[in-house]
C-alpha cells in the first residue's frame, strides 16, 4: 500500500523482485530488506510475500494453478508433470475423505473439499494450501531424487 511504500517506482521494483523469488533464503532476505527500509510489513505486504512463497513451493510440486471455489480448492498440475503417479493414492488416502484426483490429460488436478471438514476455518486456508502443496512436492520425481 501507499502507506508502506510511497514511491510508485520503488513499489513496482519491489513487486518485480518479490515475484522473482526462488528460494526461502531469497524470501528471508527480501523480508529483512523490507523491514529495514520501510518498517514492519502490513498485512497486505505479508499476503504478497506469502503468495510469492506459495508460488515458489507450487512450482516445485508442478502445480500450475490453485483456485479456491465455494466448496473446494483445486490444485491443477502441469500436464507433463514429472511425478510418481503411484504415490497419488497415498495422498488421497492420507487426506481422506477430503481429497480426490481427476486424471484429465490436459488438467490433472487434486480437489481438496475443505468445506466438508468442519475443523477448517477460513483463517486456516493459507496454511492448509501451503501444507498440501508441500505434500504434493513428495510426488515430484526431481524432489525424490534429491532426498
N, C-alpha and C positions, 0 to 999 in steps of 0.2 A: 504493500500500500504506500501511497504518497507520504504518509506519516512516518514510514520506516525508511524509505529511500526517496529523497526529494527529487534528485536529478533524474530525468527521464532517460538520458543516455546511460547513466550508471545502471539504472534499473534494467534496461534492455541487455546490457552487457552481462549483468548478473543472471538474467533469465537464460541467456545462451550458455553461460558456464555451468549453471545448475543442470540444464538439460543434457549436457555432455558428460556428466559424472559417470564414471565407470567402475568405481570401487568404493568400498567402505572407507578407506583412508582418504580418498578424494572428498567424500561426503563430510567426514570429520573436519578436514582442512577447510572446506567451504563454510561449514557451520562456525568454526573458530574465527574465520575471517569476517563473517557477517557480524558476529558478536563484537569483535574488536572494532570494526568500522562503524556499526550502526546500533549497537546495543543488543539486548535480548530480543530474539526474533518474535514477532507477533504470531498469533495463531495461524493466520493465512500464510505466513512465511514458513512456519513449521509444516503446514499441509503441503506446500510446494516441495519442500525438502523430502517429505515422506513419499510423495508421488515420484520424485526422481529416484529415490531408493527402490521403490516398488518396481519401477520400470527396469532398473538395472537387474534386480532379482528375477523378474519375469523373463527377461532376455535369456538368462542362464537356464531357465526351465523350458525354453522355446514357446513361451506364452506370448501371443501376439496381441491379444485383446482381453480386457477384463471389463465386463459390463454388469452393472447392478440392475436387476429387474425387480418388479414388486415382490416376487416370491423367491428369487434365486439370484446367484451371482454366476455368470458364465465365464469360464476361463478357456478361451479358444487357443488351440495350439497351432503352430506353424505346420502347414500341410505336409512338409517333408522333415518334420522334427526327428532328430536322431535320438529317439527314446527307446527304452527297453519296454516294449508293449506287454511283455509278460508280467510286468510289475503293476499294470493298471488294475487288475482285480484286487491286489493287496491294498491299493489306495482306496478303492471303493469300499472294501471290507472294513478298513480302519475307520472310515468316516460314515459307516452305515448308520442309519438309513438316509442320510442327508445328501449323499453324492451319487451321481450317475455319470455315465460316459456315453457320448454319441460318437460313433466312428465314421462320421461323414468324411468322405475322401478329401474334400476341399476345406472343411472346417471342423476337424475333430475337436471335441470340447468336453470339459468337465462341467457339470452343473451342480452347484452347491445350493441346496434348498434350505437356506438359513431360517426361513420363516417357520419351518417345521420344528426347529429347536427353540423351545421357549426360554432356554437359558441365554440365548444370544440376544443382546440388546443392541440398538443402533450404534451406541458408542463403542461396541466391541468389534464392529465390522472391519475397521482398518487392520486390527491385529489378526482377525480371522483370515483376511485376504493375504496378508504377508505370510502368515504361518502356512497356509495352504500352498502358496507359490513356492515356498521353501521346501515343502513336502514334494511338490512336483519336480523340483530340481533333482531329487533322488532317482527319477526316471531317465534323466538325461544321460546318454551314453558317455559323453565327454566328462560329466561330473563323476560317474562311477569309476572311470579310469584314473581320475586324479586322487581318489580316496585310497 
